[in-house]
């Protein structure tokens, strides 16, 4: 019989999460309105993400990540157009092949969860041009879509080049104290701040 032992880092993580949860408890609204408030306590959300990651490692042996799902989607699209053989022979897809896995479903769940959350809070709305963007660049929808598409492509390429995204490095890697993940997370923040100042001077 295999006995599962709680690693020291996981035990310490649970202690930290318990402390954060107790801190967040005193800053949240009553439970009756917790599901409909537009903004949750960042301490409570952080503790929740930590708990989810802990169970993810326990049950799947790997951390949460999002950019891999986009690589899987690209592989499925290419396989549908050019045939499976041309895609499955690549090293990245050699083990499982492109397809819908649990990480792919995580990304889908984030989208569905965001819609449900905004509907519950009464803040759901369709918005092509955010007010801040329109104030800086005018009402041009094509410009907005082009910049968003190009930015998304660059972010996706950069995440795959770095071996992880804000989820893979910033959450899963950082909570394991992986040095490269902390470096990547720092670069995410630096790049985000610089980009924000360039786009919205």
CORNORWO-V607789 format. One line per field, one symbol per residue. psi: psi as a letter, one per 40 degrees, with the letter a starting at -180 (. if undefined). A space follows every 10 residues. Layout:
psi->???
This chain:
psi->hhhhhhiddd dddddddddd dddddeeiii ddedeeidhi hddddddddd ddddddddde eiihiddddd dddddddddd deidddddei ddeddeihih addddddddd dddddddddd efehihhdhi ddddddeaeh dddddddddd dddddddddd deeiaddddd cdddeefhdd dddddddddd dddddddddg .
